[in-house]
Amino acid sequence: MSMKTSKLKFKERIKVQMKDDFMRESVANAQTRMYTNRQIAADKLGNWEQWREMGMDIRDHVLENLDYYLHQLSENVKNNGGQVFFARTASDATNYVESIIKAKNAKKVVKSKSMVTEEINLNQIIERNGCEVIETDLGEYILQVDDCDPPSHIVVPALHKNRYQIRDIFKEKIGYQGSEDPEELTRYVRDYIRHDFLQADIGITGCNFAVAESGTVTLVTNEGNARLATSLPKTHIAVMGMERIVPTFEELDIVISLLCRSAVGIPLTGYVTALTGPREEEHLDGPEEFHLVIVDNGRSDILGSEFRDILRCVRCAACVNTCPAYRHIGGQSYGSIYSGPIGAVLSPLLGGYDDFKDLPYACSLCRACHDVCPVKIPLSDLLLKHRQKMGEEKITPLAERAAVGAFNIINAHPLLWDKTVKIGATVASGLIRNGKLPLQMGAISEWTEARDLPQPDGQSFRSWFKNRN
C-alpha cells in the first residue's frame, strides 16, 4: 500500500500549491501562532532543554529495548482481557481489521484521528466491505466530506481550508444552512454525527503512547470524540506504530508534557484518555472487546538503520510549524500523509524512494527543526543522509551526479579551480543577458525561473580580490 496522496509530480504539486494564496497565508499565520505559543509554553514550564533531553533519553531507551517492551505490553494487554495482533506489513494490519469487521458483520465504524491508519489506508479497506466509516475529528471529517481531500498537516489536517470553504462544503454535502462562524459550524457537525457514535458497531483509534507496564493505550485529543468512539461501540480497535511505547506512567507524563506544548502550545490538551482493556463487569461504559494492532510496516528496517533517530518522533508537528519550506509550499505539496521535515525523512523510509525521492530536497537545511523538536531528532542530518544514500544508489539523475563529480574533482585541485573560475567568469559575462542564460537547462533553469542571475563583469572573485589588494 502507498502513502501517496497525489499522482502529480513533486514540482507540479508545488506549482499548484504556490498559486493558492489562501493556503499560503493560512499556513504562515498558523506557523507564527503555533510557534509563538509553543515558545511561551516551553518558557513557562522552565528548563526546556532538560525536558528535551529527558524526552530524547526516554525514546532512545525504548528503541534500544523495543523487543522487551513490546512483549511486556502485549502480555499486559492480554492479561487485561484484550487481544493483540502484530502486523508486519500494512496489509497484515488491514486484513486483521477487515476480519473483525466481517466477524461482527459491522455496518458502521467511527474513527478518531490516527496517522498510522492513514498510513495503511485503512478507510479504503473498511469501505470495500460495505461498511460506513466516519471520521469524528473535525479536521479529518472536513476532509472526508470533501471527497477525501488529503491532510496538509499532521496535527491540523484541514489547515489549507478557510471557514468559507468549509461552510460551502458542509452546505453542499451535509445540508448545512448556517454562517461561516467556526462555533456554529462545529455545533452543527457535533449534532450531525452524534447518532453515528450511538449506531457504530466498532470504534477505531490510533495510540499516542502505550504504557508497557500496565497495557494501557493513551489518546491525546482536544475534542472528546475519542472518548465517545471508545466508550459507545461494543468493539474498540486501537492501531499503533510499534515504536509508540513508554515504560511506565512516569515517562508518559514527561512525553505528553512535551507533546502538548510542542504541538499546540498548551500545558495539556482537553482530553488525555487512558484505556486499559475492555470494560469490566461492574463498569457501565466501554467496549466489550478490545483489539490492539501493533504495526511494523517498515519500522524494523528503520530501527536497524542509520535513520533510527526518526523513530523517536512523537508526531507533534513542531518541525512542520517552523519549516520555511513548508511555509511556502504547504503540506499537500509533499504528496504524502506525512508532510514537513518529518514527512521528508519518514515518507521515503516507509513508502520508498520511487514515490518520495524528491522530498529530502524540500529542505533548506536551516536546522530550525533541530531547535524545536521536543525529542531532539536531527532532521536535517537525516535528510542529508537520504541525499547521500540516493547518490550512492544512483537514484539521483545522471546529470546531477556527473556535475557534482566534476565539481569535486575541480574543487580538490587549487590550480584547476583557479583556472576554471577565471574561465567561467569570462564565459558567463558573454552568455548572460538580462539575467538569463541563452540555454535554460537543469537546476539553473529552475533557479532563474523566479529570479535573475547577476550580470558578471568577466572577473572572478579571486582575481578581483587580488587586484583590490
C-alpha positions as CSV (number, residue, x, y, z in Angstrom):
1,M,0.0,0.0,0.0
2,S,1.1,3.5,-0.7
3,M,1.0,6.7,1.4
4,K,0.9,8.8,-1.8
5,T,-1.8,11.4,-1.8
6,S,-1.3,12.7,-5.4
7,K,-0.4,11.4,-8.8
8,L,1.2,14.7,-9.8
9,K,5.0,15.0,-9.8
10,F,6.6,16.9,-7.0
11,K,7.3,20.1,-8.9
12,E,3.9,20.1,-10.4
13,R,2.3,19.9,-7.0
14,I,4.4,22.8,-5.8
15,K,3.3,24.9,-8.8
16,V,-0.3,24.2,-7.9
17,Q,0.1,25.0,-4.2
18,M,2.1,28.1,-4.8
19,K,-0.9,29.6,-6.7
20,D,-3.2,29.0,-3.6
21,D,-2.9,32.4,-1.9
22,F,-5.2,31.5,0.9
23,M,-3.3,28.3,1.8
24,R,0.0,30.2,1.9
25,E,-1.4,32.9,4.1
26,S,-3.2,30.4,6.4
27,V,0.0,28.3,6.8
28,A,2.1,31.4,7.5
29,N,-0.4,32.6,10.1
30,A,-0.7,29.2,11.7
31,Q,3.0,28.7,11.8
32,T,3.5,32.0,13.5
33,R,0.8,31.4,16.1
34,M,1.7,27.8,16.9
35,Y,5.5,28.6,17.1
36,T,4.9,31.5,19.4
37,N,2.5,29.6,21.6
38,R,5.0,26.7,21.8
39,Q,7.8,29.0,22.9
40,I,5.6,30.6,25.6
41,A,4.5,27.2,26.9
42,A,8.1,26.0,26.9
43,D,9.3,29.1,28.8
44,K,6.5,28.7,31.4
45,L,7.5,25.1,32.0
46,G,11.1,26.1,32.6
47,N,14.3,24.1,32.0
48,W,13.0,23.2,28.5
49,E,16.4,21.8,27.3
50,Q,16.5,19.4,30.2
51,W,12.9,18.3,29.3
52,R,14.0,17.7,25.7
53,E,17.0,15.7,27.0
54,M,14.6,13.6,29.1
55,G,12.3,13.1,26.2
56,M,15.2,12.0,23.9
57,D,16.5,9.6,26.6
58,I,13.1,8.0,27.1
59,R,12.5,7.5,23.4
60,D,16.1,6.2,22.9
61,H,15.7,3.8,25.8
62,V,12.5,2.4,24.4
63,L,14.0,1.9,20.9
64,E,17.1,0.1,22.4
65,N,14.8,-2.2,24.3
66,L,11.9,-2.3,22.0
67,D,11.6,-6.1,21.9
68,Y,11.3,-6.2,25.7
69,Y,8.7,-3.5,25.9
70,L,6.6,-4.9,23.1
71,H,6.5,-8.3,24.8
72,Q,5.6,-6.6,28.2
73,L,2.9,-4.5,26.5
74,S,1.3,-7.4,24.7
75,E,1.3,-9.7,27.8
76,N,-0.4,-7.0,29.9
77,V,-3.0,-6.2,27.3
78,K,-3.9,-9.9,27.2
79,N,-3.9,-10.0,31.0
80,N,-6.4,-7.2,30.9
81,G,-8.7,-9.1,28.6
82,G,-7.6,-7.6,25.3
83,Q,-6.3,-9.2,22.1
84,V,-3.0,-8.3,20.4
85,F,-2.1,-8.6,16.8
86,F,1.4,-7.9,15.5
87,A,1.2,-6.7,11.9
88,R,4.4,-7.0,9.9
89,T,3.0,-5.1,6.9
90,A,0.2,-2.7,6.2
91,S,-1.7,-5.4,4.5
92,D,-1.4,-7.6,7.6
93,A,-2.9,-4.8,9.7
94,T,-5.8,-4.0,7.3
95,N,-6.6,-7.7,6.8
96,Y,-6.8,-8.2,10.6
97,V,-9.2,-5.2,11.0
98,E,-11.2,-6.5,8.0
99,S,-11.6,-9.9,9.6
100,I,-13.1,-8.2,12.7
101,I,-15.5,-6.2,10.6
102,K,-16.6,-9.4,8.8
103,A,-16.9,-11.3,12.1
104,K,-19.0,-8.6,13.6
105,N,-21.0,-8.0,10.5
106,A,-20.3,-4.4,11.2
107,K,-22.2,-1.7,9.2
108,K,-20.7,1.4,10.7
109,V,-17.3,2.4,12.1
110,V,-16.4,5.6,13.9
111,K,-12.8,6.7,13.9
112,S,-10.7,9.0,16.0
113,K,-7.8,10.9,14.3
114,S,-4.9,8.5,13.6
115,M,-1.9,9.0,11.4
116,V,-1.0,5.3,11.3
117,T,-4.4,4.3,10.0
118,E,-3.9,7.0,7.3
119,E,-0.5,5.4,6.6
120,I,-2.0,2.0,5.9
121,N,-5.1,3.3,4.0
122,L,-7.4,1.6,6.5
123,N,-10.6,3.6,5.4
124,Q,-10.5,2.1,1.9
125,I,-10.4,-1.4,3.3
126,I,-13.3,-0.7,5.7
127,E,-15.4,0.7,2.9
128,R,-14.8,-2.1,0.4
129,N,-16.7,-4.3,2.9
130,G,-19.8,-2.2,2.6
131,C,-19.2,-0.7,6.0
132,E,-19.5,3.0,6.5
133,V,-16.6,4.8,8.2
134,I,-17.0,8.2,9.8
135,E,-14.0,10.4,10.8
136,T,-15.0,12.1,14.1
137,D,-12.2,14.5,14.5
138,L,-13.5,17.8,13.0
139,G,-10.5,18.4,10.7
140,E,-10.5,14.8,9.4
141,Y,-14.3,15.0,9.0
142,I,-14.0,18.1,6.8
143,L,-11.5,16.4,4.5
144,Q,-13.6,13.2,4.4
145,V,-16.8,15.1,3.5
146,D,-14.8,17.0,0.8
147,D,-14.3,13.8,-1.3
148,C,-11.5,12.5,0.9
149,D,-9.2,15.5,0.4
150,P,-5.7,14.5,1.8
151,P,-4.4,16.2,5.0
152,S,-2.0,19.0,4.8
153,H,-0.7,19.0,8.4
154,I,-0.1,16.3,11.0
155,V,-2.0,18.0,13.8
156,V,-4.3,20.3,11.9
157,P,-5.2,18.3,8.8
158,A,-7.6,20.9,7.2
159,L,-5.2,23.8,7.7
160,H,-5.4,24.6,4.0
161,K,-9.1,25.4,4.0
162,N,-10.8,28.6,5.3
163,R,-14.1,28.8,7.1
164,Y,-15.9,30.0,3.9
165,Q,-14.7,26.9,2.0
166,I,-15.7,24.7,4.9
167,R,-19.2,26.4,5.1
168,D,-19.7,25.7,1.4
169,I,-18.5,22.1,1.7
170,F,-21.0,21.4,4.5
171,K,-23.8,23.2,2.6
172,E,-23.3,21.0,-0.4
173,K,-22.5,17.7,1.3
174,I,-24.5,17.6,4.6
175,G,-27.2,20.2,4.3
176,Y,-25.7,23.0,6.4
177,Q,-27.6,26.3,6.1
178,G,-25.7,28.4,8.7
179,S,-23.0,31.0,8.6
180,E,-19.2,30.6,8.4
181,D,-18.8,31.1,12.1
182,P,-16.5,28.4,13.4
183,E,-18.5,27.7,16.5
184,E,-21.7,27.4,14.5
185,L,-20.0,25.0,12.1
186,T,-18.7,22.9,14.9
187,R,-22.0,22.7,16.7
188,Y,-23.7,21.5,13.5
189,V,-21.2,18.8,12.9
190,R,-21.4,17.7,16.5
191,D,-25.1,17.3,16.3
192,Y,-24.9,15.8,12.8
193,I,-22.6,12.9,13.7
194,R,-23.8,12.3,17.3
195,H,-26.1,9.4,16.2
196,D,-23.1,7.8,14.4
197,F,-21.5,7.2,17.8
198,L,-24.7,5.5,19.1
199,Q,-25.1,3.4,16.0
200,A,-21.5,2.3,15.4
201,D,-20.5,-1.3,15.8
202,I,-16.8,-0.6,16.0
203,G,-14.7,2.3,17.2
204,I,-11.2,2.7,15.8
205,T,-8.5,4.9,17.2
206,G,-4.8,5.4,17.0
207,C,-2.5,5.4,20.0
208,N,-0.3,8.3,21.1
209,F,1.6,6.2,23.6
210,A,1.1,2.7,25.1
211,V,2.2,2.1,28.7
212,A,4.1,-1.2,28.7
213,E,3.8,-1.8,32.5
214,S,0.0,-1.7,32.5
215,G,-1.0,-2.5,29.0
216,T,-2.7,0.9,28.7
217,V,-3.4,2.8,25.5
218,T,-3.3,6.6,25.8
219,L,-5.1,9.0,23.5
220,V,-4.4,12.8,23.4
221,T,-7.2,14.8,21.9
222,N,-8.9,18.2,22.1
223,E,-12.5,17.4,21.1
224,G,-13.5,14.4,23.2
225,N,-14.5,12.4,20.2
226,A,-12.0,9.7,21.0
227,R,-13.8,9.0,24.3
228,L,-17.1,8.6,22.5
229,A,-15.5,6.3,19.9
230,T,-14.0,4.1,22.6
231,S,-16.9,4.1,25.0
232,L,-20.1,3.5,23.0
233,P,-19.3,0.9,20.3
234,K,-19.1,-2.7,21.5
235,T,-15.7,-3.2,19.9
236,H,-12.6,-1.0,20.1
237,I,-9.6,-1.4,17.8
238,A,-6.5,0.6,18.6
239,V,-3.9,0.8,15.8
240,M,-0.4,1.9,16.9
241,G,3.0,2.1,15.4
242,M,5.3,-0.4,17.1
243,E,7.6,2.3,18.5
244,R,4.9,4.3,20.3
245,I,5.6,2.9,23.8
246,V,6.7,4.3,27.1
247,P,7.8,2.0,30.0
248,T,5.6,3.5,32.8
249,F,3.2,6.3,33.6
250,E,6.1,8.4,34.9
251,E,7.7,8.5,31.4
252,L,4.2,9.1,29.9
253,D,3.9,12.2,32.0
254,I,7.1,13.6,30.5
255,V,6.4,12.8,26.9
256,I,2.8,14.1,27.0
257,S,4.1,17.3,28.6
258,L,6.5,17.7,25.7
259,L,3.9,16.7,23.1
260,C,1.1,19.1,24.1
261,R,3.4,22.1,24.4
262,S,5.2,21.4,21.2
263,A,2.0,20.6,19.2
264,V,-0.4,23.4,20.1
265,G,1.4,25.4,22.8
266,I,-0.7,24.4,25.8
267,P,0.3,22.6,29.0
268,L,-2.3,19.8,28.4
269,T,-4.9,19.1,25.7
270,G,-8.6,18.9,26.5
271,Y,-8.6,15.2,26.9
272,V,-5.9,12.6,27.9
273,T,-7.6,9.3,27.8
274,A,-6.0,6.1,29.3
275,L,-7.7,2.9,28.3
276,T,-6.8,-0.5,29.8
277,G,-8.6,-3.3,28.0
278,P,-12.4,-3.9,27.6
279,R,-14.8,-2.8,30.2
280,E,-15.1,-4.9,33.4
281,E,-18.3,-6.3,34.7
282,E,-19.1,-3.5,37.2
283,H,-18.4,-0.8,34.6
284,L,-21.3,0.8,32.7
285,D,-19.4,2.0,29.6
286,G,-16.5,0.9,27.4
287,P,-16.2,-1.8,24.8
288,E,-17.0,-5.5,25.2
289,E,-13.9,-6.3,23.1
290,F,-10.6,-4.6,22.7
291,H,-8.0,-5.3,20.0
292,L,-4.5,-3.7,19.8
293,V,-3.0,-3.8,16.3
294,I,0.8,-3.2,16.5
295,V,2.1,-2.1,13.1
296,D,5.6,-2.6,11.9
297,N,5.3,-1.6,8.2
298,G,9.0,-1.0,7.7
299,R,9.8,0.3,11.2
300,S,12.0,-2.7,12.0
301,D,14.2,-1.9,9.0
302,I,14.4,1.7,10.1
303,L,15.3,0.6,13.7
304,G,18.4,-1.2,12.3
305,S,19.5,1.6,10.0
306,E,21.2,5.0,10.2
307,F,17.8,6.6,10.3
308,R,16.8,5.1,13.7
309,D,16.5,8.5,15.3
310,I,13.4,9.3,13.3
311,L,11.5,6.6,15.4
312,R,11.8,9.0,18.4
313,C,9.1,11.2,16.8
314,V,6.0,11.9,18.9
315,R,4.1,13.4,16.0
316,C,3.8,16.9,17.5
317,A,4.5,18.7,14.1
318,A,6.7,21.3,15.8
319,C,9.2,20.8,13.0
320,V,6.3,21.5,10.5
321,N,5.4,24.7,12.3
322,T,8.8,26.1,12.0
323,C,9.9,24.9,8.5
324,P,10.4,27.7,5.9
325,A,9.9,25.3,3.0
326,Y,6.5,24.1,4.4
327,R,5.6,27.8,4.9
328,H,5.8,28.5,1.2
329,I,4.6,25.2,-0.4
330,G,2.1,23.8,2.1
331,G,1.6,20.3,3.2
332,Q,-0.1,18.9,0.1
333,S,3.0,19.6,-2.0
334,Y,4.7,16.7,-0.2
335,G,2.3,14.2,-1.8
336,S,2.3,12.1,1.4
337,I,0.2,11.9,4.5
338,Y,3.3,13.0,6.4
339,S,4.4,16.5,5.5
340,G,7.1,18.9,6.5
341,P,10.6,17.9,7.7
342,I,9.2,14.8,9.5
343,G,7.5,13.7,6.3
344,A,10.5,14.4,4.1
345,V,12.5,12.0,6.3
346,L,9.9,9.4,7.1
347,S,8.0,9.1,3.8
348,P,10.9,7.7,1.8
349,L,11.6,5.2,4.5
350,L,8.1,3.9,4.8
351,G,7.0,4.5,1.2
352,G,10.2,4.1,-0.8
353,Y,12.3,6.4,-2.9
354,D,10.3,5.6,-6.1
355,D,7.4,7.7,-4.7
356,F,9.2,10.1,-2.4
357,K,12.8,10.7,-3.7
358,D,12.1,14.4,-4.1
359,L,11.2,15.1,-0.5
360,P,14.7,15.1,1.0
361,Y,15.4,18.0,-1.3
362,A,12.3,20.0,0.0
363,C,14.5,21.5,2.7
364,S,16.9,24.5,3.0
365,L,18.9,22.7,5.8
366,C,18.4,25.7,8.0
367,R,18.2,23.4,11.0
368,A,15.3,25.3,12.6
369,C,13.6,21.9,13.1
370,H,16.5,20.8,15.3
371,D,15.8,23.6,17.7
372,V,12.1,22.9,18.2
373,C,11.9,19.1,18.1
374,P,11.0,18.0,21.7
375,V,12.9,14.8,21.4
376,K,15.9,16.3,19.6
377,I,15.7,14.4,16.2
378,P,18.5,15.7,13.9
379,L,16.1,16.0,11.0
380,S,18.3,18.0,8.6
381,D,21.2,15.5,9.2
382,L,18.8,12.6,8.3
383,L,17.8,14.5,5.1
384,L,21.4,14.8,4.1
385,K,21.8,11.0,4.7
386,H,18.9,10.5,2.4
387,R,20.6,12.6,-0.3
388,Q,23.8,10.7,0.2
389,K,22.1,7.3,0.1
390,M,20.3,8.2,-3.1
391,G,23.6,9.4,-4.7
392,E,25.3,6.2,-3.7
393,E,22.5,4.1,-5.0
394,K,22.4,6.2,-8.2
395,I,18.8,7.2,-7.7
396,T,19.6,10.9,-8.4
397,P,19.7,12.0,-12.1
398,L,22.9,11.1,-14.0
399,A,23.5,14.7,-15.0
400,E,23.4,15.8,-11.3
401,R,25.8,13.1,-10.3
402,A,28.1,14.0,-13.2
403,A,28.0,17.7,-12.3
404,V,28.8,17.0,-8.6
405,G,31.6,14.6,-9.5
406,A,33.2,17.2,-11.8
407,F,32.9,19.9,-9.1
408,N,34.5,17.6,-6.5
409,I,37.5,16.9,-8.9
410,I,37.9,20.6,-9.6
411,N,37.5,21.7,-6.0
412,A,40.2,19.2,-4.9
413,H,42.9,20.8,-7.1
414,P,43.6,24.5,-6.3
415,L,45.3,25.3,-9.6
416,L,42.5,23.7,-11.6
417,W,39.9,25.6,-9.5
418,D,41.6,28.9,-10.1
419,K,41.7,28.4,-13.9
420,T,38.2,27.2,-14.0
421,V,36.6,30.1,-12.1
422,K,38.5,32.6,-14.3
423,I,37.3,30.9,-17.5
424,G,33.8,30.6,-16.0
425,A,33.7,34.3,-15.2
426,T,34.8,35.3,-18.7
427,V,32.3,32.9,-20.4
428,A,29.4,34.0,-18.1
429,S,29.9,37.6,-18.9
430,G,29.4,36.9,-22.6
431,L,26.4,34.5,-22.2
432,I,24.2,36.1,-19.5
433,R,21.8,38.7,-20.9
434,N,19.1,40.3,-18.8
435,G,19.7,37.9,-16.0
436,K,19.2,34.7,-18.2
437,L,21.3,32.2,-20.0
438,P,20.6,31.5,-23.6
439,L,20.1,27.8,-22.9
440,Q,18.0,27.0,-19.9
441,M,18.6,23.6,-18.6
442,G,18.9,21.6,-15.4
443,A,18.9,23.2,-12.0
444,I,20.0,26.6,-13.2
445,S,16.8,26.9,-15.3
446,E,14.7,26.3,-12.2
447,W,16.7,28.7,-10.2
448,T,16.3,31.5,-12.8
449,E,12.6,30.8,-13.3
450,A,11.8,33.1,-10.4
451,R,14.9,35.2,-10.2
452,D,17.6,36.8,-12.4
453,L,21.3,36.0,-12.5
454,P,23.6,38.9,-11.7
455,Q,25.4,40.4,-14.7
456,P,29.1,39.3,-14.3
457,D,31.9,41.7,-15.3
458,G,34.2,38.9,-16.6
459,Q,36.3,38.8,-13.5
460,S,36.3,36.0,-10.8
461,F,36.1,37.0,-7.2
462,R,39.6,35.7,-6.5
463,S,41.0,37.9,-9.3
464,W,39.0,40.9,-8.1
465,F,40.3,40.3,-4.5
466,K,43.9,40.0,-5.6
467,N,43.7,43.2,-7.7
468,R,42.0,45.0,-4.9
469,N,44.9,44.3,-2.6
